[in-house]
Each structure stands twice: as C-alpha cells, then as structure tokens.
Amino acid sequence: MRDDGSLTTVDRQVLQPMLSGLPDRAIARQVGISPRTVQRRLRALMDTAHVSSRMHLGWHAMSNNWV
C-alpha cells in the first residue's frame, strides 16, 4: 500500500486471486513472488483495513473499491 492509501500493483495482483479463493501458493506462482511474500502482503492489507480475517478483507476491499 502506498502512503496515500492506494494499492500498489502487486497488492492488487495478490488481492484479486485471493478474492477468487486461490491458495497462497497459486497466487505466488501467478504473481511471480514467494508464498511468504503473499502472506506478508495480505497481512499488511488486513492491518491497513483493521480486519482479522481474509473474509473480512474481501468485504473491506469490495466496500472500499480496492478492486
């Protein structure tokens, strides 16, 4: 996430397939990063959204036009 609150390209590339239900390894392969980086990016987005689950992150992402 950028300082202005907008998502980076990689954040969007990680968030989109997560919303489709893909597991971390599949997201990592698709984006070209490690599964651990996927987890770190999603955790950072969850912290920014002040949510504790990926399901809530998906709701927040849709409600706030992150995707």
N, CA, C and O atoms as a printed pandas DataFrame, in Angstrom:
     atom_number atom_name residue_name chain_id  residue_number  x_coord  y_coord  z_coord
0              1         N          MET        A               1    0.840   -1.164    0.000
1              2        CA          MET        A               1    0.000    0.000    0.000
2              3         C          MET        A               1    0.892    1.235    0.000
3              4         O          MET        A               1    1.934    1.280    0.653
4              5         N          ARG        A               2    0.451    2.219   -0.744
5              6        CA          ARG        A               2    1.209    3.470   -0.854
6              7         C          ARG        A               2    0.872    4.396    0.317
7              8         O          ARG        A               2   -0.093    4.166    1.045
8              9         N          ASP        A               3    1.671    5.428    0.483
9             10        CA          ASP        A               3    1.448    6.396    1.556
10            11         C          ASP        A               3    0.099    7.103    1.444
11            12         O          ASP        A               3   -0.493    7.495    2.448
12            13         N          ASP        A               4   -0.377    7.259    0.207
13            14        CA          ASP        A               4   -1.662    7.946    0.011
14            15         C          ASP        A               4   -2.867    7.026    0.211
15            16         O          ASP        A               4   -4.007    7.453    0.032
16            17         N          GLY        A               5   -2.622    5.760    0.582
17            18        CA          GLY        A               5   -3.709    4.821    0.852
18            19         C          GLY        A               5   -4.140    4.004   -0.338
19            20         O          GLY        A               5   -5.000    3.133   -0.205
20            21         N          SER        A               6   -3.565    4.259   -1.507
21            22        CA          SER        A               6   -3.936    3.471   -2.683
22            23         C          SER        A               6   -3.113    2.184   -2.728
23            24         O          SER        A               6   -2.027    2.100   -2.154
24            25         N          LEU        A               7   -3.647    1.204   -3.410
25            26        CA          LEU        A               7   -2.973   -0.089   -3.518
26            27         C          LEU        A               7   -1.893   -0.051   -4.579
27            28         O          LEU        A               7   -2.033    0.619   -5.602
28            29         N          THR        A               8   -0.822   -0.769   -4.329
29            30        CA          THR        A               8    0.209   -0.924   -5.345
30            31         C          THR        A               8   -0.263   -1.963   -6.359
31            32         O          THR        A               8   -1.237   -2.676   -6.118
32            33         N          THR        A               9    0.417   -2.040   -7.466
33            34        CA          THR        A               9    0.084   -3.032   -8.490
34            35         C          THR        A               9    0.193   -4.440   -7.921
35            36         O          THR        A               9   -0.675   -5.278   -8.168
36            37         N          VAL        A              10    1.247   -4.706   -7.165
37            38        CA          VAL        A              10    1.427   -6.045   -6.586
38            39         C          VAL        A              10    0.327   -6.346   -5.578
39            40         O          VAL        A              10   -0.162   -7.474   -5.528
40            41         N          ASP        A              11   -0.075   -5.361   -4.772
41            42        CA          ASP        A              11   -1.173   -5.579   -3.826
42            43         C          ASP        A              11   -2.447   -5.992   -4.569
43            44         O          ASP        A              11   -3.152   -6.906   -4.140
44            45         N          ARG        A              12   -2.732   -5.327   -5.663
45            46        CA          ARG        A              12   -3.914   -5.690   -6.465
46            47         C          ARG        A              12   -3.768   -7.085   -7.072
47            48         O          ARG        A              12   -4.725   -7.858   -7.117
48            49         N          GLN        A              13   -2.549   -7.396   -7.541
49            50        CA          GLN        A              13   -2.301   -8.714   -8.137
50            51         C          GLN        A              13   -2.444   -9.818   -7.102
51            52         O          GLN        A              13   -2.813  -10.939   -7.451
52            53         N          VAL        A              14   -2.164   -9.533   -5.852
53            54        CA          VAL        A              14   -2.314  -10.517   -4.778
54            55         C          VAL        A              14   -3.772  -10.581   -4.311
55            56         O          VAL        A              14   -4.296  -11.663   -4.043
56            57         N          LEU        A              15   -4.406   -9.443   -4.218
57            58        CA          LEU        A              15   -5.773   -9.378   -3.695
58            59         C          LEU        A              15   -6.790  -10.014   -4.638
59            60         O          LEU        A              15   -7.681  -10.734   -4.188
60            61         N          GLN        A              16   -6.671   -9.759   -5.924
61            62        CA          GLN        A              16   -7.651  -10.289   -6.894
62            63         C          GLN        A              16   -7.807  -11.810   -6.806
63            64         O          GLN        A              16   -8.925  -12.295   -6.630
64            65         N          PRO        A              17   -6.706  -12.581   -6.925
65            66        CA          PRO        A              17   -6.886  -14.037   -6.852
66            67         C          PRO        A              17   -7.276  -14.525   -5.463
67            68         O          PRO        A              17   -7.924  -15.565   -5.340
68            69         N          MET        A              18   -6.891  -13.790   -4.404
69            70        CA          MET        A              18   -7.327  -14.163   -3.061
70            71         C          MET        A              18   -8.845  -14.094   -2.974
71            72         O          MET        A              18   -9.486  -14.947   -2.361
72            73         N          LEU        A              19   -9.411  -13.057   -3.602
73            74        CA          LEU        A              19  -10.867  -12.915   -3.608
74            75         C          LEU        A              19  -11.539  -14.037   -4.396
75            76         O          LEU        A              19  -12.699  -14.368   -4.151
76            77         N          SER        A              20  -10.807  -14.617   -5.337
77            78        CA          SER        A              20  -11.340  -15.737   -6.119
78            79         C          SER        A              20  -11.182  -17.068   -5.400
79            80         O          SER        A              20  -11.682  -18.095   -5.861
80            81         N          GLY        A              21  -10.485  -17.046   -4.270
81            82        CA          GLY        A              21  -10.339  -18.258   -3.486
82            83         C          GLY        A              21   -9.076  -19.059   -3.741
83            84         O          GLY        A              21   -8.958  -20.186   -3.262
84            85         N          LEU        A              22   -8.130  -18.501   -4.485
85            86        CA          LEU        A              22   -6.895  -19.236   -4.752
86            87         C          LEU        A              22   -6.042  -19.318   -3.487
87            88         O          LEU        A              22   -6.017  -18.376   -2.695
88            89         N          PRO        A              23   -5.348  -20.435   -3.295
89            90        CA          PRO        A              23   -4.435  -20.554   -2.150
90            91         C          PRO        A              23   -3.166  -19.726   -2.376
91            92         O          PRO        A              23   -2.866  -19.314   -3.497
92            93         N          ASP        A              24   -2.441  -19.498   -1.301
93            94        CA          ASP        A              24   -1.249  -18.652   -1.354
94            95         C          ASP        A              24   -0.243  -19.112   -2.398
95            96         O          ASP        A              24    0.320  -18.286   -3.116
96            97         N          ARG        A              25   -0.011  -20.402   -2.494
97            98        CA          ARG        A              25    0.973  -20.910   -3.461
98            99         C          ARG        A              25    0.566  -20.596   -4.896
99           100         O          ARG        A              25    1.404  -20.229   -5.719
100          101         N          ALA        A              26   -0.717  -20.741   -5.189
101          102        CA          ALA        A              26   -1.200  -20.447   -6.541
102          103         C          ALA        A              26   -1.079  -18.947   -6.832
103          104         O          ALA        A              26   -0.705  -18.552   -7.936
104          105         N          ILE        A              27   -1.397  -18.120   -5.840
105          106        CA          ILE        A              27   -1.254  -16.672   -6.009
106          107         C          ILE        A              27    0.207  -16.332   -6.266
107          108         O          ILE        A              27    0.526  -15.543   -7.155
108          109         N          ALA        A              28    1.088  -16.936   -5.476
109          110        CA          ALA        A              28    2.524  -16.674   -5.613
110          111         C          ALA        A              28    3.020  -17.040   -7.009
111          112         O          ALA        A              28    3.767  -16.278   -7.622
112          113         N          ARG        A              29    2.609  -18.196   -7.509
113          114        CA          ARG        A              29    3.012  -18.609   -8.860
114          115         C          ARG        A              29    2.494  -17.625   -9.902
115          116         O          ARG        A              29    3.217  -17.246  -10.823
116          117         N          GLN        A              30    1.256  -17.221   -9.752
117          118        CA          GLN        A              30    0.624  -16.320  -10.720
118          119         C          GLN        A              30    1.317  -14.953  -10.741
119          120         O          GLN        A              30    1.519  -14.374  -11.808
120          121         N          VAL        A              31    1.675  -14.446   -9.573
121          122        CA          VAL        A              31    2.252  -13.113   -9.471
122          123         C          VAL        A              31    3.775  -13.140   -9.661
123          124         O          VAL        A              31    4.375  -12.144  -10.066
124          125         N          GLY        A              32    4.386  -14.281   -9.366
125          126        CA          GLY        A              32    5.834  -14.388   -9.502
126          127         C          GLY        A              32    6.591  -13.979   -8.252
127          128         O          GLY        A              32    7.706  -13.462   -8.326
128          129         N          ILE        A              33    5.967  -14.217   -7.095
129          130        CA          ILE        A              33    6.601  -13.929   -5.805
130          131         C          ILE        A              33    6.510  -15.172   -4.939
131          132         O          ILE        A              33    5.881  -16.154   -5.334
132          133         N          SER        A              34    7.121  -15.148   -3.775
133          134        CA          SER        A              34    7.096  -16.315   -2.893
134          135         C          SER        A              34    5.776  -16.373   -2.121
135          136         O          SER        A              34    5.130  -15.346   -1.917
136          137         N          PRO        A              35    5.373  -17.580   -1.691
137          138        CA          PRO        A              35    4.158  -17.691   -0.872
138          139         C          PRO        A              35    4.247  -16.860    0.411
139          140         O          PRO        A              35    3.241  -16.320    0.872
140          141         N          ARG        A              36    5.436  -16.758    0.982
141          142        CA          ARG        A              36    5.605  -15.959    2.201
142          143         C          ARG        A              36    5.356  -14.472    1.918
143          144         O          ARG        A              36    4.790  -13.770    2.756
144          145         N          THR        A              37    5.770  -13.999    0.759
145          146        CA          THR        A              37    5.509  -12.606    0.387
146          147         C          THR        A              37    4.016  -12.376    0.215
147          148         O          THR        A              37    3.499  -11.324    0.590
148          149         N          VAL        A              38    3.324  -13.356   -0.351
149          150        CA          VAL        A              38    1.856  -13.266   -0.459
150          151         C          VAL        A              38    1.262  -13.102    0.928
151          152         O          VAL        A              38    0.424  -12.226    1.142
152          153         N          GLN        A              39    1.682  -13.929    1.870
153          154        CA          GLN        A              39    1.160  -13.856    3.238
154          155         C          GLN        A              39    1.456  -12.502    3.873
155          156         O          GLN        A              39    0.595  -11.919    4.532
156          157         N          ARG        A              40    2.675  -12.002    3.673
157          158        CA          ARG        A              40    3.042  -10.704    4.255
158          159         C          ARG        A              40    2.211   -9.576    3.644
159          160         O          ARG        A              40    1.752   -8.685    4.358
160          161         N          ARG        A              41    2.021   -9.613    2.345
161          162        CA          ARG        A              41    1.223   -8.567    1.677
162          163         C          ARG        A              41   -0.220   -8.590    2.166
163          164         O          ARG        A              41   -0.805   -7.545    2.450
164          165         N          LEU        A              42   -0.789   -9.792    2.261
165          166        CA          LEU        A              42   -2.175   -9.890    2.724
166          167         C          LEU        A              42   -2.299   -9.442    4.175
167          168         O          LEU        A              42   -3.271   -8.778    4.534
168          169         N          ARG        A              43   -1.325   -9.798    5.016
169          170        CA          ARG        A              43   -1.338   -9.367    6.417
170          171         C          ARG        A              43   -1.261   -7.846    6.492
171          172         O          ARG        A              43   -1.962   -7.237    7.301
172          173         N          ALA        A              44   -0.430   -7.224    5.673
173          174        CA          ALA        A              44   -0.314   -5.766    5.661
174          175         C          ALA        A              44   -1.640   -5.125    5.238
175          176         O          ALA        A              44   -2.055   -4.116    5.808
176          177         N          LEU        A              45   -2.297   -5.712    4.242
177          178        CA          LEU        A              45   -3.602   -5.190    3.817
178          179         C          LEU        A              45   -4.643   -5.364    4.918
179          180         O          LEU        A              45   -5.471   -4.479    5.135
180          181         N          MET        A              46   -4.606   -6.493    5.609
181          182        CA          MET        A              46   -5.536   -6.722    6.719
182          183         C          MET        A              46   -5.300   -5.713    7.839
183          184         O          MET        A              46   -6.251   -5.198    8.427
184          185         N          ASP        A              47   -4.034   -5.432    8.130
185          186        CA          ASP        A              47   -3.723   -4.432    9.165
186          187         C          ASP        A              47   -4.225   -3.053    8.753
187          188         O          ASP        A              47   -4.780   -2.321    9.572
188          189         N          THR        A              48   -4.032   -2.702    7.497
189          190        CA          THR        A              48   -4.498   -1.408    6.992
190          191         C          THR        A              48   -6.013   -1.297    7.087
191          192         O          THR        A              48   -6.549   -0.243    7.430
192          193         N          ALA        A              49   -6.696   -2.392    6.781
193          194        CA          ALA        A              49   -8.165   -2.404    6.804
194          195         C          ALA        A              49   -8.728   -2.617    8.211
195          196         O          ALA        A              49   -9.936   -2.515    8.421
196          197         N          HIS        A              50   -7.851   -2.910    9.167
197          198        CA          HIS        A              50   -8.266   -3.181   10.550
198          199         C          HIS        A              50   -9.232   -4.355   10.625
199          200         O          HIS        A              50  -10.257   -4.292   11.304
200          201         N          VAL        A              51   -8.889   -5.434    9.912
201          202        CA          VAL        A              51   -9.695   -6.648    9.935
202          203         C          VAL        A              51   -8.816   -7.821   10.358
203          204         O          VAL        A              51   -7.589   -7.752   10.275
204          205         N          SER        A              52   -9.460   -8.900   10.814
205          206        CA          SER        A              52   -8.695  -10.029   11.338
206          207         C          SER        A              52   -8.817  -11.302   10.518
207          208         O          SER        A              52   -8.258  -12.333   10.891
208          209         N          SER        A              53   -9.538  -11.244    9.409
209          210        CA          SER        A              53   -9.655  -12.442    8.578
210          211         C          SER        A              53   -9.645  -12.050    7.103
211          212         O          SER        A              53   -9.932  -10.911    6.735
212          213         N          ARG        A              54   -9.310  -13.016    6.288
213          214        CA          ARG        A              54   -9.305  -12.765    4.840
214          215         C          ARG        A              54  -10.713  -12.518    4.319
215          216         O          ARG        A              54  -10.904  -11.773    3.358
216          217         N          MET        A              55  -11.677  -13.130    4.940
217          218        CA          MET        A              55  -13.071  -12.912    4.542
218          219         C          MET        A              55  -13.456  -11.441    4.767
219          220         O          MET        A              55  -14.076  -10.810    3.911
220          221         N          HIS        A              56  -13.080  -10.920    5.919
221          222        CA          HIS        A              56  -13.348   -9.508    6.189
222          223         C          HIS        A              56  -12.532   -8.602    5.269
223          224         O          HIS        A              56  -12.996   -7.533    4.871
224          225         N          LEU        A              57  -11.319   -9.030    4.933
225          226        CA          LEU        A              57  -10.503   -8.253    3.991
226          227         C          LEU        A              57  -11.211   -8.166    2.644
227          228         O          LEU        A              57  -11.246   -7.100    2.030
228          229         N          GLY        A              58  -11.770   -9.270    2.185
229          230        CA          GLY        A              58  -12.517   -9.277    0.928
230          231         C          GLY        A              58  -13.700   -8.328    0.964
231          232         O          GLY        A              58  -13.946   -7.591    0.009
232          233         N          TRP        A              59  -14.431   -8.350    2.072
233          234        CA          TRP        A              59  -15.569   -7.445    2.230
234          235         C          TRP        A              59  -15.094   -5.994    2.209
235          236         O          TRP        A              59  -15.681   -5.143    1.541
236          237         N          HIS        A              60  -14.021   -5.728    2.952
237          238        CA          HIS        A              60  -13.479   -4.368    3.005
238          239         C          HIS        A              60  -12.997   -3.928    1.617
239          240         O          HIS        A              60  -13.251   -2.799    1.198
240          241         N          ALA        A              61  -12.310   -4.810    0.920
241          242        CA          ALA        A              61  -11.789   -4.486   -0.411
242          243         C          ALA        A              61  -12.924   -4.129   -1.366
243          244         O          ALA        A              61  -12.822   -3.165   -2.125
244          245         N          MET        A              62  -13.989   -4.897   -1.329
245          246        CA          MET        A              62  -15.129   -4.626   -2.215
246          247         C          MET        A              62  -15.850   -3.341   -1.791
247          248         O          MET        A              62  -16.261   -2.552   -2.642
248          249         N          SER        A              63  -15.998   -3.136   -0.510
249          250        CA          SER        A              63  -16.726   -1.962    0.005
250          251         C          SER        A              63  -15.974   -0.657   -0.239
251          252         O          SER        A              63  -16.581    0.409   -0.339
252          253         N          ASN        A              64  -14.643   -0.749   -0.334
253          254        CA          ASN        A              64  -13.831    0.457   -0.474
254          255         C          ASN        A              64  -13.197    0.591   -1.850
255          256         O          ASN        A              64  -12.237    1.341   -2.028
256          257         N          ASN        A              65  -13.734   -0.137   -2.818
257          258        CA          ASN        A              65  -13.272   -0.062   -4.214
258          259         C          ASN        A              65  -11.788   -0.317   -4.368
259          260         O          ASN        A              65  -11.122    0.350   -5.161
260          261         N          TRP        A              66  -11.255   -1.287   -3.612
261          262        CA          TRP        A              66   -9.864   -1.672   -3.764
262          263         C          TRP        A              66   -9.686   -2.550   -4.998
263          264         O          TRP        A              66   -8.571   -2.692   -5.499
264          265         N          VAL        A              67  -10.745   -3.126   -5.479
265          266        CA          VAL        A              67  -10.675   -3.997   -6.664
266          267         C          VAL        A              67  -11.702   -3.561   -7.674
267          268         O          VAL        A              67  -11.809   -4.161   -8.743
